[in-house]
Amino acid sequence: MSFTDIVKEELENVPSKALHCKKAEIAGAFSLSGIELAENGVNTVILSTDREGVLRKFFTLLRKTYNIMADTSDRRNHKTVKSRYELCIKDCHLTDFITADTSGNCCKRAWIRGAFLAAGYINEPEKPYHFEIVCDSLEKASFLRELFDTFSISAKTAARKKAFIVYIKDGAGIADALKVMGAHIALLEFENVRIIKEMRGSVNRKVNCETANIRKTVSAAMKQTEDAILLRETIGLSALPQGLSEMALIRLENPDATLSELGTLMKTPIGKSGVNHRLRKLSKLADKVRQGGDYD
């Protein structure tokens, strides 16, 4: 079972207790998934879904809210071995079911829940974060995004072929969206995976940083050793000032040592900055030799 199915299965059992919330949840679903047809002169509104639980929920909501007994059908796709369920309401208009008062936060939650049940998708928690609800117009997408804004959830809108999607890409925003819709069990599962992912990400970042620092240190040590060898084989270390000569010799004898360790090996121990200063001078002298210039 996909994580989308897990979330929807939980939301199918989340009740909208007040009448105004029931209307808002119906409006959210029919606004995004309702189709109005005219068959033999009779207006027919269809709610199409791939989940039987969604079909049952809105069948019950329509009966309790509007006293409407809708027709249901199961259209199996033999190519994909999947079913597509339809909730059909005849002799009515889609506008009869998509108007709802969403001034209260409880109704906004219900509207978003209905919208997700009808046209929502959420990626597996282990994969890159992605939550979306598909809308058939920019106007509906903008309205849905405003509902998310009410709960301080930063959702974005994008065009996709002939539709528009409202999507969330950050883990905290998706967690908040699950909480708003009432998917608390799915939220716990999502947060558990999210914590593990972020811990792994933090460890990987630290390891990568340490690796980069080690590579940088090793590269610098190799360059310093090469400089010391060049100076020894060209002008001779004895020709250098005593401090530089001693520094070059210690580096040659300890190619893997850190700057701090090199400082403690000097006859008169010096600090890390002092070691770095002398190695820089040696590097400049080596560069002059490479260029054929005078090292003085």
N, C-alpha and C positions, 0 to 999 in steps of 0.2 A: 504494500500500500504506500502510495506517495505521500509526502508531507502535506500536499494540498488536500488529499483525501482525508488525512488525519484531522486537519483543521476543519474541513467542511463537515465531517462526521460529528465533531463536537458541536459546531455551530447549529447543526440541524436539531440539536436537542436543547439549545439555549432558548428559553421562552421569552417572548415579548409580552409582559404581563398586562400593561395598560392598553386600552383601545387605541390611543394615539400612537403608541409604539408599534402595535401590530400594523397599523396603516402605513407607518414609516418604513417598516421592513418590507412590506409588500411593494411599496413605491420604489424602494431601492432595487429590488429584484426585477420588477416589470419595466422600470425605466431603462435598464441596461440589457434585458434579455427578452422583453415582450415584443411580439410581432403581431401586427394587426393585418388581417386579410379580409377580403370580401369574397365569400363563396356563395354563389347562387343568391346574391343580394343580401346575404346575412353577414354582418360584421362578426369576425372571430378573432379573439386575442389568444395568442399562444405563448406560453412560457416554456422554453426548450432548455433541457438540462441533461447532463450525462450521469446524474446521480438520482437514484430512486428515492433516497432520503430527502433530497431537496424537493422532489415532486410531492412527497407526502406532507412535508412541512407546509408548503404553500397551498396545497389542497385544503389542509385543516385551517390555515389562517384565513383563506377566502371564505370558508364556510362559517367560521366564528365571527369574522369581521363584517362581511357583506351578505351573509346568508346565501352564498352562491355555491351550488354544487357543480364543480367543473368536471369536464370529461377528461379522462387520462388515456394515454396510449404509450405503447412500448414499440419503438421501431428499431429492430436489431440490424446492425450493419454486419453482413456476413463476411465482408472482406477483413474487417478489423476485429470481429467477434466482440463488438461492443454494442451496448444499447444506447439509444437516445430517447429520453422520456419527454413527453409533451403534455402540458396542462392546457386544455382548450376551454375557453369561455365564449359562448356564442351570444349573438345579439347584444353586443356591447362595444364600447370604444376603449382603446388603450388609455386614453386620458382619464377614464373613470378610476384607474388604479395607480396612477403615478403622481397624484397630488396628495401631499401630506405636510403637516405642520412640523418643521424641523427646528423650531426655535429653542426647544429644550435639548439638553445634552443627551438625555435618555433616547430621544427620537433620532438624534444624529447617530448615536451608536447603532440603533436598530437599522437605520437607512444604510450605513456602511456595511453592516452584517448582511443585509439582504443583497446588496450589490456584489459583495464578495461571493456569496453562495451562488449567484447567477453567473458571474463573469470574472471570478477572481482566480489568481494563481500565485503560489509561493514556492520558491526554490527549496530544494533539500537544504537543511541547516548546514550540512557539511560542505556544501558547494558555495560559490560566491553569493552573497546576499542579494535577493531579488524578490520583490513583492509587487504584484500588479493587478489592476482591475481594468478590463477593456470596456470602453465606452464607444457608442456609435456616433457621437458628435462632440465637438470641442466644447459646446455649451455644458453638456453633462459632465465632461471631464473637469471643467473649471469648477462646477458646482461641487463635485466630489472632492476636489483638492481643497476647496474652502472648508469643507466639513473636517478634513484632516487638520487644517490650520487651527481649527477651534481647539484641538487637543495638543497643539504645539508639535505636530508631526509634519516634518518637511517633506511633502510629496511633490513630484514633478510630473509634467505632462509632455507627451511626445506623440507624434503622428506615426501610425503604422498602417501602411496600405490605405484601406478605406475607413480605418478606425482610429481612435485615439486611446492611449493608455495613460493611466495615472499610476506612477510607480515609485517605489521606495528602495533605495540601494544600501542604506546603512543599517547595521544590526540593531542599534538602539531604536531607530524609527520603526522597524518591523516588529520589534518586541512591543512597542507602544501600540501599534496597530492591532496586534493580537489581543492585547489587554482591552482595548477599546471595544472590539467586537465581542469579547466575552469568551475567547478561546484560552482559558487559563491553564488547562492541562497541557495543551500544545505549547503554550508560552513557556512552561517549565522545561519541557523537552528542548525547545529552541534555545533557551538560556543556558541549559547544561552544555549543549554542543558549542554554543557561542563562547562560553567561558574557556572551554578546552581549546577552541580555535585561537582565541586571543592569547592564551598562555603560550601555545605553540608559536604563534607569530612573534610574541615578545622574546621567547628564547631564540628563535631563528634570527631575529634582528640583532640580538646581543652576540650570538655566535658569528654572524656575518661581520659585525663591527670588530670583534676580536680578531677574526681571520684577516680582515683588511689591515688592522694595526700590525699584526704579526708579519704580514707580507711587506708592509711598509718598512718595518724594522729590519727584516732580513735583507731587503733590497738596499737599504741605507748601509747596513754592515758590510755587504758585498762590495759596494762602491768604495767605502772607506778602506777596505782591505786592498782593493785594486789600486787605489791611490798610493797606499803605503808601499806596495810592491813596486809600482812605477818609480817612486822617488828613491827607493833603495837601489834599484837597478840602473838608474840614470845618474843622479847626483850623489847618491849615498846618504844614508840617514845621519852619518856623522857630520855631514855638512850643514845639517839643519840646526836651528837653535835647540838648546838642551830640552826644553819643555816639549817641543814638537817632535824631536827625535825620540824621546821616551814614549810619547803618546803613540807614535807610529809603530814602534816596536811592540808595545803592549797590545795594540789592535791586531798586529800580525800573529802574536802568540795566543790571542783569545778572540778568534773571529766570531764566536757565538755570544760573546758577553754583551750585556746591556750597557748603556752609557753610565748608569750608576755603578755597575760592577767594575767598569774600566777605571772609574775615578778612585775606587778603593785600592786598586792595584798600583797606583802611582807611588813613588817613593814618598812624596808628600801628598797624601790623599786630597782630592779636590771634588767639588760637587758636580752634579749632572750638567749644569750650565757651563761650567769650566771645561768639561770634557768636550761638550758640543762646540764650544768656541775654538778649541785647538783642532778638532777634526775639520771644522770649516776652513781654517787656515791651511791645513794640509791639502784639502780638496782644491783650494784656489791655486796652491803651488803646483799640484799635479796637472791642473788644467793649463797652466802656463807652459809646463813642460810639453804637454801634448801639442800645444800650438807653436812650439819651437821658440818660445820666448825665454827671457831671463827670469829665474825664479826669485831673484832678490826684489 
